[in-house]
């Protein structure tokens, strides 16, 4: 009986691994992760901030991987974003119009800020003895910015990919 349970658990784990590998990255996946962060913003602001940052990182790495652009596993969020922005023509220096330069520069600052806020206020790093706890409004800002950027980047990648075919 114990052996049967062990076999069932093993088979379940194998099935989960196969499913994880075959789940496609999509806009609905991004919305699911965004919703998870939204649900946590008031009762677990640190966790919501961490999810928000992770969502941004996943989208950036997905886009780079799909374009066969190499990146270091240890690359920080701003490095990943710079590579994605360049590949999708979203880098401020790739534009002449002032308003686009301003908005795209702001987008870069948002992504950089998401990495920094997670490091300072998220639940994935120790606090160095400091008892900094984000308020709901801080996590709401991080979550909404991350979700908006993730959808924008994903749609921009998809649009660029469709127009190149």
C-alpha positions as CSV (number, residue, x, y, z in Angstrom):
1,X,0.0,0.0,0.0
2,X,2.9,2.4,0.9
3,X,4.6,1.5,-2.4
4,X,1.4,2.2,-4.4
5,X,1.2,5.6,-2.8
6,X,4.8,6.3,-3.6
7,X,4.2,5.3,-7.2
8,X,1.1,7.5,-7.4
9,X,3.0,10.5,-6.0
10,X,5.8,9.9,-8.4
11,X,3.4,9.7,-11.4
12,X,1.6,12.9,-10.2
13,X,5.0,14.7,-10.0
14,X,5.9,13.5,-13.5
15,X,2.6,14.7,-14.8
16,X,3.0,18.1,-13.2
17,X,6.5,18.5,-14.7
18,X,5.1,17.6,-18.2
19,X,2.2,20.1,-17.8
20,X,4.6,22.9,-16.6
21,X,6.8,22.4,-19.7
22,X,3.8,22.5,-22.0
23,X,1.8,25.4,-20.5
24,X,2.0,28.2,-23.0
25,X,3.0,31.7,-22.0
26,X,0.0,33.8,-22.9
27,X,-1.8,37.0,-22.1
28,X,-4.3,35.0,-19.9
29,X,-1.3,33.6,-17.9
30,X,-0.1,37.2,-17.3
31,X,-3.6,38.2,-16.2
32,X,-3.7,35.2,-13.8
33,X,-0.4,36.1,-12.2
34,X,-1.4,39.8,-12.0
35,X,-4.7,38.8,-10.4
36,X,-2.8,36.7,-7.8
37,X,-0.7,39.7,-6.9
38,X,-3.9,42.0,-6.7
39,X,-5.5,39.5,-4.3
40,X,-2.5,39.7,-2.0
41,X,-1.9,43.5,-2.1
42,X,-3.8,44.2,1.1
43,X,-3.3,41.1,3.3
44,X,0.3,40.3,2.1
45,X,1.8,43.5,0.5
46,X,5.4,42.0,0.6
47,X,4.2,38.9,-1.3
48,X,2.3,41.0,-3.8
49,X,5.4,43.0,-4.5
50,X,7.4,39.9,-5.0
51,X,4.8,38.4,-7.4
52,X,4.8,41.7,-9.3
53,X,8.5,41.7,-9.8
54,X,8.6,38.0,-10.7
55,X,5.8,38.5,-13.3
56,X,7.9,41.3,-14.9
57,X,11.0,39.1,-14.9
58,X,9.1,36.2,-16.5
59,X,7.8,38.3,-19.3
60,X,11.2,39.8,-20.0
61,X,12.9,36.3,-20.0
62,X,10.2,34.8,-22.1
63,X,10.5,37.5,-24.8
64,X,14.3,37.2,-24.8
65,X,14.1,33.4,-25.0
66,X,11.6,33.5,-27.9
67,X,13.9,35.9,-29.8
68,X,16.9,33.7,-29.1
69,X,18.6,36.5,-27.3
70,X,21.0,35.2,-24.6
71,X,21.0,36.6,-21.1
72,X,22.7,35.7,-17.8
73,X,20.6,34.0,-15.2
74,X,22.0,36.5,-12.8
75,X,21.0,39.5,-14.9
76,X,19.0,42.1,-13.0
77,X,15.6,43.4,-14.1
78,X,17.0,46.6,-15.7
79,X,19.5,44.6,-17.8
80,X,16.8,42.3,-19.0
81,X,14.5,45.2,-19.8
82,X,17.3,47.0,-21.7
83,X,17.7,43.9,-23.9
84,X,14.0,43.6,-24.5
85,X,13.5,47.3,-25.1
86,X,16.3,47.3,-27.7
87,X,14.9,44.2,-29.5
88,X,11.3,45.6,-29.6
89,X,12.3,49.1,-30.6
90,X,11.2,50.5,-27.2
91,X,14.5,52.0,-26.2
92,X,14.2,55.8,-25.9
93,X,17.3,56.4,-28.0
94,X,15.6,54.5,-30.9
95,X,13.1,57.4,-31.2
96,X,13.2,61.0,-32.3
97,X,9.8,62.2,-31.0
98,X,10.2,63.7,-27.5
99,X,7.0,62.3,-26.0
100,X,8.0,58.7,-27.0
101,X,11.5,59.2,-25.6
102,X,9.9,60.5,-22.3
103,X,7.4,57.6,-22.0
104,X,9.8,54.9,-22.9
105,X,12.4,56.4,-20.5
106,X,9.7,56.3,-17.8
107,X,9.0,52.7,-18.7
108,X,12.6,51.8,-18.1
109,X,12.5,53.6,-14.8
110,X,9.4,51.7,-13.7
111,X,11.0,48.3,-14.4
112,X,14.1,49.3,-12.6
113,X,12.0,50.6,-9.7
114,X,10.1,47.3,-9.5
115,X,13.4,45.4,-9.1
116,X,14.4,47.8,-6.4
117,X,11.2,47.8,-4.4
118,X,11.1,44.0,-4.3
119,X,14.7,44.1,-2.9
120,X,13.7,46.6,-0.2
121,X,10.1,45.7,0.6
122,X,9.3,42.3,-0.9
123,X,9.4,39.1,0.9
124,X,12.2,37.4,-1.0
125,X,15.1,39.1,0.8
126,X,15.9,39.7,4.4
127,X,15.5,43.2,5.8
128,X,18.9,43.7,7.4
129,X,17.3,44.1,10.7
130,X,15.1,46.9,9.4
131,X,11.4,46.5,10.0
132,X,10.2,48.1,6.7
133,X,6.7,47.0,5.8
134,X,5.0,48.3,2.7
135,X,1.5,49.6,2.9
136,X,-1.3,48.4,0.7
137,X,-0.9,51.5,-1.5
138,X,2.8,50.6,-2.1
139,X,2.0,47.1,-3.1
140,X,-1.0,48.3,-5.2
141,X,1.3,50.7,-7.1
142,X,4.0,48.0,-7.7
143,X,1.3,45.4,-8.8
144,X,-0.5,47.7,-11.2
145,X,2.7,49.0,-12.8
146,X,4.1,45.4,-13.2
147,X,0.9,44.1,-14.7
148,X,0.6,47.0,-17.1
149,X,4.2,46.7,-18.2
150,X,3.9,42.9,-18.5
151,X,0.9,43.2,-20.8
152,X,2.4,46.0,-22.8
153,X,5.6,44.2,-23.4
154,X,3.9,40.9,-24.2
155,X,1.5,42.6,-26.7
156,X,4.4,44.6,-28.3
157,X,6.4,41.3,-28.7
158,X,3.4,39.5,-30.2
159,X,2.6,42.4,-32.6
160,X,6.2,42.6,-33.7
161,X,6.3,38.8,-34.1
162,X,3.1,38.8,-36.3
163,X,4.2,41.7,-38.5
164,X,7.6,40.0,-39.1
165,X,5.9,36.9,-40.5
